[in-house]
Amino acid sequence: MKINWGGGIVIGMILFIGFILFMVIKMNVDKKYDHDLVTEDYYKKELAYQEEIDAEENLKTLSSQIHGEKVAEGWLINFPKDLDPQKIEGTVFLYRPSNEHLDFDLPLVVSDSNLLIPGERLLDGRWNITIDWEYKGEKYLYKKSIVY
């Protein structure tokens, strides 16, 4: 049997459509490709974005910048020394982009200008840390992407 150019085009199109259908079905069924890349209540968070911008700008008024580092016990975040740790109130949110089930909140408990996030809660990989806190009536927001 001889295939002419019209039959070749039809066979090529059928093979291409079959490949696309195979990939769509595989991506929808296989849990390996299931990633949660957006947060819950995305639009609600978007409405409060200007408040976040203002709180991030307030970080620039601090005497020194907040910075974090990996230590043996976990992730250590250092606050400026001139802040009174008793007057700092807020929460720490850790977001794992690859798996929403690993996300967690912690109350902000600063001792001696340091905050320790326990290492047993952190798996190796990328994390987004968001510290939303208030000090003497002023709101602050610290966001950092880390690799633990």
Phi, psi and omega per residue, in radians:
M1 nan 2.340 -3.115
K2 -1.803 2.345 3.126
I3 -1.795 2.167 3.096
N4 -1.540 3.130 -3.049
W5 -1.157 -0.562 3.095
G6 -1.149 -0.753 3.101
G7 -1.149 -0.643 3.100
G8 -1.107 -0.694 3.112
I9 -1.144 -0.755 3.135
V10 -1.112 -0.777 3.126
I11 -1.106 -0.739 3.108
G12 -1.072 -0.742 3.125
M13 -1.149 -0.710 3.125
I14 -1.113 -0.752 3.104
L15 -1.112 -0.719 3.129
F16 -1.121 -0.807 3.126
I17 -1.109 -0.677 3.093
G18 -1.110 -0.707 3.106
F19 -1.118 -0.782 3.122
I20 -1.082 -0.788 3.108
L21 -1.080 -0.728 3.093
F22 -1.027 -0.790 -3.115
M23 -1.173 -0.698 3.120
V24 -1.098 -0.803 -3.140
I25 -1.132 -0.753 -3.138
K26 -1.089 -0.746 -3.134
M27 -1.162 -0.580 -3.122
N28 -1.408 -0.474 -3.051
V29 -1.653 -0.683 -3.028
D30 -1.325 2.111 -3.132
K31 -1.171 -0.322 3.127
K32 -1.102 -0.496 -3.107
Y33 -1.719 0.188 -3.111
D34 -1.580 1.837 3.141
H35 -2.156 2.389 3.099
D36 -1.763 1.727 -3.020
L37 -1.759 -0.102 3.099
V38 -2.095 2.668 -3.127
T39 -1.468 2.836 3.055
E40 -1.217 2.644 3.138
D41 0.947 0.815 -3.084
Y42 -1.022 -0.803 -3.073
Y43 -1.224 -0.611 3.100
K44 -1.124 -0.708 3.101
K45 -1.175 -0.559 -3.115
E46 -1.159 -0.541 3.141
L47 -1.204 -0.495 -3.123
A48 -1.662 0.327 -3.031
Y49 -1.165 -0.626 -3.141
Q50 -1.111 -0.639 3.081
E51 -1.103 -0.655 3.091
E52 -1.139 -0.718 3.127
I53 -1.075 -0.774 3.130
D54 -1.107 -0.726 3.139
A55 -1.159 -0.634 3.083
E56 -1.204 -0.616 3.092
E57 -1.152 -0.551 3.119
N58 -1.123 -0.432 3.096
L59 -1.067 -0.538 -3.108
K60 -1.215 -0.297 -3.136
T61 -1.479 -0.142 -3.140
L62 -1.252 2.711 -3.103
S63 -1.155 -0.602 3.064
S64 -2.485 2.802 -3.078
Q65 -1.442 2.677 3.044
I66 -1.374 2.386 3.063
H67 -2.509 2.682 -3.109
G68 -2.183 2.763 3.127
E69 -2.662 2.680 3.110
K70 -1.444 2.227 3.063
V71 -2.150 3.065 -3.089
A72 -1.071 -0.593 -3.084
E73 -1.475 -0.266 -3.105
G74 2.690 -2.392 3.134
W75 -1.962 2.122 -3.085
L76 -1.817 2.184 3.120
I77 -1.944 2.217 -3.113
N78 -1.795 2.175 3.073
F79 -1.650 2.832 3.082
P80 -1.026 2.475 -3.068
K81 -1.183 -0.450 -3.065
D82 -1.407 -0.052 3.092
L83 -1.499 2.439 3.078
D84 -1.406 1.995 -3.070
P85 -1.045 -0.452 -3.122
Q86 -1.243 -0.403 -3.086
K87 -1.672 0.008 3.120
I88 -1.567 2.124 3.141
E89 -2.267 2.418 3.106
G90 2.920 -2.832 -3.122
T91 -2.359 2.742 3.057
V92 -2.060 2.230 3.132
F93 -2.079 2.188 3.090
L94 -1.935 2.160 -3.038
Y95 -2.008 2.184 3.101
R96 -1.794 1.880 -3.067
P97 -1.026 -0.526 -3.047
S98 -1.504 -0.250 -3.084
N99 -2.738 1.907 -3.083
E100 -1.200 -0.300 3.141
H101 -1.280 -0.256 3.115
L102 -1.611 -0.126 3.133
D103 -1.131 2.527 3.081
F104 -2.728 2.752 3.090
D105 -1.932 2.590 3.035
L106 -2.324 2.541 2.988
P107 -1.249 2.550 -3.119
L108 -1.413 1.852 3.117
V109 -2.097 1.767 -3.102
V110 -1.696 2.213 3.064
S111 -2.192 2.183 3.108
D112 1.025 0.713 3.139
S113 1.117 0.341 3.138
N114 -2.264 2.597 3.038
L115 -2.233 2.194 -3.139
L116 -1.913 2.151 3.028
I117 -1.693 2.061 -3.037
P118 -1.040 2.412 -3.103
G119 -1.201 -0.430 -3.126
E120 -1.226 -0.303 3.083
R121 -1.541 -0.256 -3.061
L122 -1.845 2.106 3.017
L123 -1.530 2.742 3.089
D124 -1.072 2.436 3.126
G125 2.318 -2.904 -3.066
R126 -1.491 2.398 3.064
W127 -2.346 2.580 2.988
N128 -1.932 2.099 3.136
I129 -1.772 2.278 3.057
T130 -2.208 2.071 3.090
I131 -1.935 1.985 3.125
D132 -1.870 1.948 -3.041
W133 -2.475 2.860 -3.120
E134 -2.282 2.409 3.133
Y135 -2.438 2.026 -3.133
K136 0.944 0.801 3.066
G137 1.404 -0.072 -3.137
E138 -1.794 2.315 -3.137
K139 -1.569 2.468 3.116
Y140 -2.302 2.614 3.113
L141 -2.438 2.137 3.128
Y142 -2.024 2.166 3.101
K143 -2.173 2.362 -3.140
K144 -2.643 2.458 3.033
S145 -1.783 2.193 -3.088
I146 -2.197 2.815 2.996
V147 -2.071 1.997 -3.089
Y148 -1.632 nan nan
